Amino acid sequence: MRKTLLGGLLAAGLLTGCGGTDVEAQEVSCYDACRQLYGLCMRAAQGDLEEQQQCAREYLTCNEFCPSPGVSR
């Protein structure tokens, strides 16, 4: 369930640049989006070691899908 939620948030964030409709809004990098999702996941884990480990795994997986630095989109 949480993976689906986090995946949806990541997809929505990356597609919209997490900037809404504001033309002046800065696009959030893939790595920043992964970091933000990790923080949300850790807060939701509320100290549960198993949940925290899952957050760490999801963070690593998220970063694997980010483009290498210096690669144009």
matplotlib code that plots the C-alpha trace (Angstrom):
import matplotlib.pyplot as plt

x = [0.0, 2.7, 4.8, 1.8, 1.3, 5.0, 5.2, 2.2, 3.6, 6.9, 5.3, 3.1, 6.0, 8.3, 5.6, 4.6, 8.0, 6.4, 5.9, 2.2, 1.1, 3.4, 5.6, 8.3, 8.3, 11.6, 11.6, 12.5, 15.3, 14.7, 17.2, 15.4, 12.1, 13.5, 14.9, 11.5, 9.7, 12.3, 11.6, 7.9, 8.3, 10.5, 8.0, 5.3, 7.5, 7.3, 10.4, 9.4, 12.8, 11.2, 9.4, 12.6, 14.5, 11.8, 12.1, 15.8, 15.3, 12.6, 15.0, 17.7, 15.3, 14.0, 17.5, 18.3, 15.6, 17.0, 19.1, 22.8, 24.1, 25.0, 22.6, 20.2, 16.5]
y = [0.0, 2.5, 1.6, 2.4, 5.7, 6.6, 5.6, 7.8, 10.7, 10.3, 10.0, 13.0, 15.1, 14.3, 14.9, 18.3, 19.3, 19.7, 23.3, 23.4, 25.8, 28.7, 29.5, 30.8, 27.6, 25.6, 22.1, 19.6, 17.2, 13.5, 13.1, 15.9, 14.2, 10.9, 12.6, 14.2, 10.9, 9.3, 11.9, 11.4, 7.7, 7.9, 10.1, 7.6, 4.8, 6.3, 4.5, 1.1, -0.5, -2.7, 0.3, 2.4, -0.3, -0.4, 3.4, 3.0, 0.3, 2.5, 5.5, 3.5, 2.2, 5.7, 7.0, 4.1, 5.6, 9.1, 10.1, 10.3, 13.8, 15.7, 13.8, 16.0, 15.1]
z = [0.0, 1.0, -2.1, -4.3, -2.5, -2.7, -6.3, -7.1, -5.3, -7.0, -10.4, -9.8, -8.4, -11.3, -13.9, -12.5, -11.3, -7.8, -8.8, -9.5, -12.3, -11.3, -14.3, -11.9, -9.9, -9.9, -11.1, -8.3, -9.3, -9.2, -6.3, -4.3, -4.9, -3.7, -0.6, 0.1, -0.2, 2.1, 4.7, 4.5, 4.7, 7.8, 9.5, 8.7, 10.0, 13.5, 14.8, 13.5, 12.5, 9.8, 8.3, 8.4, 6.6, 3.9, 3.6, 3.0, 0.3, -1.4, -1.3, -3.0, -5.6, -6.3, -6.9, -9.3, -11.6, -11.6, -14.6, -14.0, -13.2, -16.4, -18.6, -20.4, -20.5]

ax = plt.figure().add_subplot(projection="3d")
ax.plot(x, y, z, "-o")
ax.set_aspect("equal")
plt.show()
